[in-house]
Amino acid sequence: MSVDVLLGLQWGDEGKGKVVDFLANNYDIVARFQGGPNAGHTLYVKGQKIVLHHIPSGIFHQRPLNLIGNGVVIDPVSFQKEIEKVKQAGANVAQKLFISRKAHLILPTHKLLDAASEAAKGKDKIGSTLRGIGPTYMDKIGRNGLRVGDVELGKFEQYYKDLVKKHQGLLNHLYQYEYDLPALETEFFESIELLRSMQLVDGEYMIHNALKQGKKVLAEGAQGSMLDIDFGTYPFVTSSNTITAGVCSGLGIAAATIGEVIGITKAYCTRVGSGPFPTELLNETGEHIRQAGGEFGATTGRPRRCGWIDLPALRYAVMLNGVTQLVMTKADVLSALPQIAACVAYEVNGSETPNLPYDLDRQPVEPVLKQFECWQQDLAHCTGYDDLPASLQNYIAFIEQYLGVPITIVSVGPGREQLVHKKAEILL
């Protein structure tokens, strides 16, 4: 069997959690492969809104086991709170959740370093979620990090003290940052005890053994392709590989095991924090999309920047990920608008290009827009593709032709049941 991949193709917040939640019972394992508590995957369980930050979105389903892979960074404190919430909502965490020993731990000082570094940047800040993600990945690359498996060793507290000593040197001498570490450590070490009680595994073996037994695996991405550390809009990116290639390193699998790659895109674009956004709408239309779409960060609560769909960036993400099929979310959000638009090229230095410029944030880039008639009707009643308005079908057909990839599912509302299928083209 192969590992199917589901990931976002924009700057995150595309609705990945809802789609994973919908597909989860088709799989034996759902695995997160990167990111950490900077992720916010929103599910609705029995009418209750649940936001997952570390835990894979298959946790509420009967069939799949759920694995937090080695590419994820875990904040034990927020993880403990998340565990309590999903238990209260009925999830069987004890039997259904597994954690790779090779996943790295976010320490209290990682979060302090994140805040100190962002504050030092002033107006050049990158819009960090201040969850300690970047400093933790820096320690991972610098070969200083602590991993989940270290909590099983007798010297964990000493390893912790050694790393914190290095962090304090930076906080005290480089940043001159004021902090109260003892106030943070009590909660941290309490949460470490929870980690010790959970099912810690060698995740790479868990995945390989499952594939040998013919089981189905779904890799769940966090953030979005345009936030990839190598191929996103650098430096306004996250600290991990958010594209399909990150599945291999984030779960310990070979590239040959990748099967379907399901890319998620909104019918428009959003972005949280700083960074280039060629199609951003700084007007009433942008504000309408924000309010109609509830575009506020699931993790931070920050208002998202909103704009038209960016097809050159989307085609770039499709290329990088090897996308085989697309899911379009939030088509219903645009319903009240008389007209909508899509970016089909960029104008850079007086010339048009269909390619994403290397220095997108350092030179003026104007979107070349194509206008579309909007559907201007409630989509809530649509249960089949033929129920969709002709203008929405035309919009979908144009995007499919531009990208060269079929859109197999269209979301017409927040509910799990509000996913409209093009049945003849579903590849799963």
C-alpha positions as CSV (number, residue, x, y, z in Angstrom):
1,M,0.0,0.0,0.0
2,S,1.0,3.7,-0.3
3,V,0.9,6.8,1.9
4,D,-1.7,9.3,0.7
5,V,-0.9,12.9,1.5
6,L,-3.3,15.8,2.3
7,L,-1.8,19.3,2.6
8,G,-2.6,22.9,2.1
9,L,-1.5,24.7,-1.1
10,Q,-1.7,28.4,0.1
11,W,-0.5,30.1,3.3
12,G,-2.3,27.8,5.6
13,D,-5.9,27.8,7.0
14,E,-7.3,26.1,3.9
15,G,-9.6,23.8,5.8
16,K,-7.4,20.7,6.0
17,G,-8.7,19.5,9.3
18,K,-12.3,19.3,8.1
19,V,-11.2,17.3,5.0
20,V,-9.0,14.9,7.0
21,D,-11.9,14.4,9.4
22,F,-14.1,13.6,6.5
23,L,-11.7,11.1,4.9
24,A,-10.2,9.6,8.1
25,N,-12.4,6.4,8.2
26,N,-10.9,5.4,4.8
27,Y,-7.5,5.0,6.5
28,D,-5.9,2.8,9.2
29,I,-3.4,5.5,10.3
30,V,-3.6,9.3,10.1
31,A,-0.2,10.8,10.8
32,R,0.9,14.4,11.3
33,F,4.4,14.9,9.7
34,Q,5.5,18.5,10.5
35,G,4.7,21.7,12.4
36,G,3.5,21.9,16.0
37,P,1.1,24.0,18.1
38,N,1.3,26.8,15.5
39,A,-1.2,24.6,13.6
40,G,-4.9,25.0,14.2
41,H,-7.1,22.3,12.5
42,T,-10.8,23.0,13.2
43,L,-13.3,20.2,13.5
44,Y,-16.9,20.1,14.6
45,V,-17.7,17.1,16.7
46,K,-21.4,16.6,17.6
47,G,-21.9,20.4,17.1
48,Q,-18.9,21.3,19.3
49,K,-16.0,23.2,17.8
50,I,-12.6,21.5,18.5
51,V,-9.3,23.0,17.4
52,L,-6.4,20.5,17.1
53,H,-2.8,21.7,17.3
54,H,-0.7,18.6,17.7
55,I,-3.2,15.7,17.4
56,P,-4.1,14.3,13.9
57,S,-7.6,15.0,12.7
58,G,-8.6,11.3,12.7
59,I,-8.7,11.2,16.5
60,F,-12.5,11.1,16.7
61,H,-13.0,8.3,14.3
62,Q,-13.3,4.6,15.0
63,R,-11.0,3.1,12.4
64,P,-7.7,5.0,12.3
65,L,-4.9,5.1,14.7
66,N,-3.3,8.5,15.0
67,L,0.5,9.2,14.9
68,I,2.3,12.4,15.8
69,G,5.4,11.9,13.6
70,N,9.0,12.7,14.2
71,G,8.8,15.9,12.1
72,V,6.4,17.5,14.6
73,V,7.6,19.7,17.5
74,I,5.5,19.2,20.7
75,D,4.8,21.7,23.4
76,P,4.1,19.4,26.4
77,V,2.1,22.1,28.2
78,S,-0.3,23.0,25.4
79,F,-0.4,19.3,24.4
80,Q,-1.7,18.3,27.8
81,K,-4.5,20.9,27.5
82,E,-5.3,19.6,24.1
83,I,-5.5,16.0,25.4
84,E,-8.0,17.1,28.1
85,K,-10.2,18.8,25.5
86,V,-10.4,15.9,23.1
87,K,-11.0,13.4,25.9
88,Q,-13.9,15.5,27.1
89,A,-15.2,15.5,23.5
90,G,-15.2,11.7,23.5
91,A,-11.9,10.7,21.9
92,N,-10.2,7.5,22.9
93,V,-6.7,9.0,23.4
94,A,-5.3,6.1,25.4
95,Q,-5.8,3.6,22.5
96,K,-5.9,5.8,19.5
97,L,-2.9,8.2,19.8
98,F,0.8,7.4,19.3
99,I,3.8,9.7,19.5
100,S,7.1,9.2,17.7
101,R,10.0,9.2,20.1
102,K,12.0,11.2,17.6
103,A,9.6,14.2,17.7
104,H,11.3,17.2,19.3
105,L,10.1,19.0,22.5
106,I,9.4,22.7,22.9
107,L,10.8,24.0,26.1
108,P,9.6,27.1,28.0
109,T,12.8,28.8,27.0
110,H,12.1,28.1,23.3
111,K,8.9,30.2,23.7
112,L,10.9,32.9,25.5
113,L,13.5,33.0,22.7
114,D,10.7,33.2,20.1
115,A,9.2,36.2,21.8
116,A,12.6,37.9,22.4
117,S,13.7,37.3,18.8
118,E,10.4,38.7,17.3
119,A,10.5,41.7,19.6
120,A,14.1,42.4,18.5
121,K,13.1,42.5,14.8
122,G,10.8,45.5,15.4
123,K,9.0,46.5,12.2
124,D,10.7,43.6,10.4
125,K,9.0,40.9,12.4
126,I,7.9,37.9,10.4
127,G,4.6,37.4,12.3
128,S,5.6,34.4,14.5
129,T,2.9,32.7,16.5
130,L,5.3,32.9,19.4
131,R,4.8,29.2,20.2
132,G,8.5,28.4,20.2
133,I,8.4,26.6,16.9
134,G,11.4,28.3,15.2
135,P,13.8,28.1,18.1
136,T,12.9,24.4,18.6
137,Y,13.6,23.6,15.0
138,M,16.9,25.6,15.3
139,D,18.0,23.4,18.2
140,K,17.0,20.3,16.1
141,I,19.2,21.4,13.2
142,G,21.9,22.6,15.7
143,R,21.9,19.1,17.2
144,N,21.0,20.5,20.7
145,G,17.3,19.5,20.9
146,L,15.5,17.3,23.3
147,R,13.2,14.6,21.9
148,V,10.1,12.8,23.2
149,G,12.1,9.6,23.7
150,D,14.4,11.4,26.1
151,V,11.7,11.5,28.7
152,E,12.1,7.7,29.0
153,L,15.7,8.1,30.0
154,G,17.0,8.6,33.5
155,K,18.9,11.8,32.8
156,F,16.1,13.9,31.2
157,E,16.2,16.6,33.9
158,Q,19.9,17.0,33.4
159,Y,19.6,17.2,29.6
160,Y,16.9,19.8,30.2
161,K,19.1,21.9,32.5
162,D,22.0,21.8,30.0
163,L,19.9,23.1,27.1
164,V,18.2,25.7,29.2
165,K,21.6,27.1,30.3
166,K,22.4,27.7,26.7
167,H,19.1,29.4,26.1
168,Q,19.5,31.6,29.2
169,G,22.8,32.8,27.8
170,L,21.0,34.1,24.7
171,L,18.1,35.6,26.6
172,N,20.3,37.4,29.1
173,H,23.2,38.6,27.0
174,L,22.0,38.8,23.4
175,Y,18.4,39.9,23.9
176,Q,18.5,41.4,27.5
177,Y,15.0,39.9,27.8
178,E,13.2,39.8,31.1
179,Y,11.5,36.6,32.1
180,D,10.3,34.4,35.0
181,L,11.4,30.8,34.1
182,P,10.5,29.1,37.4
183,A,6.9,30.2,36.9
184,L,6.8,28.3,33.6
185,E,8.7,25.2,34.7
186,T,6.2,23.7,37.2
187,E,3.6,23.3,34.5
188,F,6.2,22.0,32.0
189,F,7.4,19.2,34.2
190,E,3.8,18.2,35.1
191,S,3.1,17.9,31.4
192,I,6.3,15.8,30.9
193,E,4.7,13.2,33.3
194,L,1.7,13.0,30.9
195,L,4.0,12.3,28.0
196,R,5.7,9.5,29.9
197,S,2.4,7.8,30.3
198,M,1.5,7.8,26.6
199,Q,2.1,5.4,23.8
200,L,5.6,6.4,22.6
201,V,6.7,4.5,19.5
202,D,9.4,4.4,16.8
203,G,7.1,6.0,14.3
204,E,9.0,5.0,11.2
205,Y,8.6,1.3,12.1
206,M,4.9,1.8,12.9
207,I,4.3,3.2,9.4
208,H,6.4,0.6,7.6
209,N,4.9,-2.3,9.4
210,A,1.4,-1.0,8.6
211,L,2.2,-0.7,4.9
212,K,3.6,-4.2,4.9
213,Q,0.3,-5.4,6.3
214,G,-1.5,-3.7,3.4
215,K,-2.9,-0.9,5.6
216,K,-3.8,2.6,4.4
217,V,-2.0,5.7,5.7
218,L,-2.9,9.3,5.4
219,A,-0.2,12.0,6.1
220,E,-1.8,15.2,7.3
221,G,0.1,18.5,6.7
222,A,0.0,21.7,8.8
223,Q,0.4,25.3,7.7
224,G,0.5,25.6,3.8
225,S,2.9,25.0,0.9
226,M,3.6,28.7,0.5
227,L,5.0,28.7,4.1
228,D,7.5,26.0,3.3
229,I,11.0,26.8,4.7
230,D,12.7,26.1,1.3
231,F,10.0,27.0,-1.3
232,G,7.7,29.4,0.4
233,T,7.7,33.2,0.4
234,Y,10.9,33.3,2.4
235,P,11.7,34.7,5.0
236,F,8.0,35.0,5.9
237,V,7.6,31.2,6.2
238,T,7.4,28.6,8.9
239,S,10.4,26.5,10.1
240,S,9.5,23.1,8.5
241,N,9.0,21.5,5.2
242,T,5.2,21.8,4.6
243,I,5.3,20.1,1.1
244,T,5.1,16.5,0.1
245,A,8.8,16.1,0.4
246,G,8.4,16.8,4.1
247,V,6.3,13.6,4.5
248,C,9.3,11.5,3.8
249,S,11.6,13.1,6.4
250,G,8.7,13.8,8.8
251,L,7.5,10.2,9.0
252,G,10.5,8.2,7.9
253,I,9.2,6.8,4.6
254,A,10.6,6.5,1.1
255,A,9.4,8.7,-1.7
256,A,8.3,5.7,-3.6
257,T,5.6,5.0,-1.0
258,I,3.7,8.3,-1.8
259,G,0.4,7.7,-3.4
260,E,-2.4,10.3,-3.9
261,V,-1.5,13.9,-3.1
262,I,-4.7,15.8,-2.2
263,G,-4.2,19.6,-2.3
264,I,-6.5,21.9,-0.4
265,T,-7.2,25.4,-1.6
266,K,-9.8,28.0,-0.7
267,A,-11.9,29.6,-3.4
268,Y,-10.0,32.7,-2.5
269,C,-6.7,33.4,-0.6
270,T,-5.9,34.3,3.0
271,R,-2.7,34.9,5.0
272,V,-1.9,35.5,8.6
273,G,1.0,37.8,9.7
274,S,3.6,39.5,7.6
275,G,4.8,38.7,4.1
276,P,4.0,39.3,0.4
277,F,0.4,38.8,-0.7
278,P,-0.1,40.0,-4.3
279,T,-3.9,39.6,-4.5
280,E,-4.7,41.1,-1.0
281,L,-7.8,43.2,-0.9
282,L,-7.4,46.2,1.4
283,N,-11.0,47.3,0.9
284,E,-14.6,46.5,1.7
285,T,-14.5,43.3,-0.4
286,G,-11.6,42.0,1.6
287,E,-13.4,42.8,4.9
288,H,-16.6,41.1,3.6
289,I,-14.6,37.9,2.9
290,R,-13.0,38.1,6.3
291,Q,-16.3,38.4,8.1
292,A,-18.3,36.0,5.9
293,G,-15.5,33.4,6.1
294,G,-14.8,33.8,9.8
295,E,-11.2,34.5,8.8
296,F,-9.5,34.7,12.2
297,G,-6.6,32.5,13.2
298,A,-7.7,29.2,14.9
299,T,-4.5,29.3,17.0
300,T,-3.8,33.0,17.5
301,G,-7.2,34.6,16.8
302,R,-5.5,37.2,14.6
303,P,-7.6,38.5,11.7
304,R,-6.5,37.0,8.4
305,R,-5.6,39.1,5.4
306,C,-7.9,38.2,2.5
307,G,-7.7,38.4,-1.3
308,W,-8.5,36.8,-4.6
309,I,-7.3,33.3,-5.4
310,D,-3.7,33.4,-6.8
311,L,-3.4,30.8,-9.6
312,P,0.3,31.2,-10.4
313,A,1.1,30.5,-6.7
314,L,-1.3,27.7,-6.7
315,R,0.2,26.1,-9.9
316,Y,3.6,26.5,-8.2
317,A,2.4,24.6,-5.2
318,V,0.7,21.9,-7.4
319,M,4.1,21.4,-9.1
320,L,6.1,21.2,-5.9
321,N,3.8,18.7,-4.3
322,G,2.9,16.5,-7.2
323,V,-0.8,17.1,-6.5
324,T,-3.1,14.5,-8.1
325,Q,-6.4,16.0,-7.0
326,L,-7.8,19.2,-5.4
327,V,-10.4,20.1,-2.8
328,M,-11.8,23.6,-2.9
329,T,-13.1,25.0,0.4
330,K,-15.3,27.9,1.3
331,A,-16.9,28.4,-2.1
332,D,-20.0,29.6,-0.1
333,V,-18.1,32.6,1.4
334,L,-18.0,34.3,-2.0
335,S,-21.7,33.8,-2.7
336,A,-22.9,37.4,-1.8
337,L,-20.4,39.1,-4.2
338,P,-21.6,40.3,-7.6
339,Q,-18.2,39.6,-9.2
340,I,-15.0,37.8,-8.2
341,A,-11.6,37.6,-9.7
342,A,-8.6,35.3,-10.0
343,C,-4.9,36.2,-10.5
344,V,-3.7,34.5,-13.7
345,A,-0.2,36.1,-13.9
346,Y,2.1,38.7,-12.3
347,E,3.3,41.9,-13.8
348,V,6.9,42.4,-12.7
349,N,9.1,45.3,-14.1
350,G,6.6,45.9,-16.9
351,S,6.5,42.3,-18.1
352,E,4.0,39.5,-17.4
353,T,5.1,36.2,-16.0
354,P,3.1,33.1,-14.9
355,N,5.9,32.1,-12.6
356,L,6.4,32.9,-8.9
357,P,9.3,35.5,-8.6
358,Y,12.2,34.6,-6.4
359,D,12.1,37.9,-4.6
360,L,8.3,38.3,-4.4
361,D,8.6,40.5,-1.3
362,R,11.3,42.8,-2.5
363,Q,9.9,44.2,-5.7
364,P,6.6,45.6,-6.9
365,V,4.4,42.7,-8.1
366,E,1.0,43.5,-9.6
367,P,-1.6,40.7,-10.1
368,V,-3.1,40.3,-13.6
369,L,-6.7,39.6,-12.8
370,K,-9.5,37.7,-14.7
371,Q,-13.0,38.6,-13.7
372,F,-15.8,36.0,-13.2
373,E,-19.5,36.3,-12.7
374,C,-20.3,35.2,-9.1
375,W,-23.0,32.7,-8.2
376,Q,-24.9,35.0,-5.7
377,Q,-27.0,32.2,-4.2
378,D,-27.0,30.1,-1.1
379,L,-25.1,26.9,-1.6
380,A,-26.3,25.1,1.5
381,H,-28.8,23.0,-0.4
382,C,-26.2,21.7,-2.8
383,T,-25.6,18.0,-2.3
384,G,-24.3,17.0,-5.7
385,Y,-22.1,18.6,-8.3
386,D,-25.0,19.2,-10.7
387,D,-26.7,21.3,-7.9
388,L,-23.9,23.9,-8.0
389,P,-24.7,27.1,-9.9
390,A,-23.4,27.3,-13.5
391,S,-21.2,30.3,-12.6
392,L,-19.5,28.3,-9.9
393,Q,-19.0,25.3,-12.2
394,N,-17.4,27.7,-14.8
395,Y,-15.1,29.0,-12.1
396,I,-14.1,25.5,-11.1
397,A,-13.6,24.4,-14.7
398,F,-11.3,27.4,-15.4
399,I,-9.2,26.6,-12.3
400,E,-8.9,23.0,-13.3
401,Q,-7.8,23.9,-16.8
402,Y,-5.3,26.4,-15.5
403,L,-3.7,24.0,-13.0
404,G,-4.1,20.8,-15.0
405,V,-5.5,19.0,-11.9
406,P,-9.1,17.9,-11.2
407,I,-11.1,19.5,-8.3
408,T,-12.8,16.4,-6.9
409,I,-14.5,17.9,-3.8
410,V,-16.0,21.4,-3.2
411,S,-16.9,22.6,0.3
412,V,-20.2,24.6,0.4
413,G,-20.4,25.1,4.2
414,P,-18.6,24.4,7.5
415,G,-20.2,21.1,8.2
416,R,-18.6,17.7,7.4
417,E,-21.7,16.8,5.4
418,Q,-21.3,20.0,3.2
419,L,-18.7,18.5,0.9
420,V,-19.9,18.1,-2.7
421,H,-18.2,15.4,-4.8
422,K,-17.6,15.2,-8.5
423,K,-18.2,11.5,-8.2
424,A,-16.8,10.5,-11.6
425,E,-13.4,12.0,-10.8
426,I,-12.8,11.0,-7.1
427,L,-9.5,9.2,-7.1
428,L,-9.5,7.8,-3.5
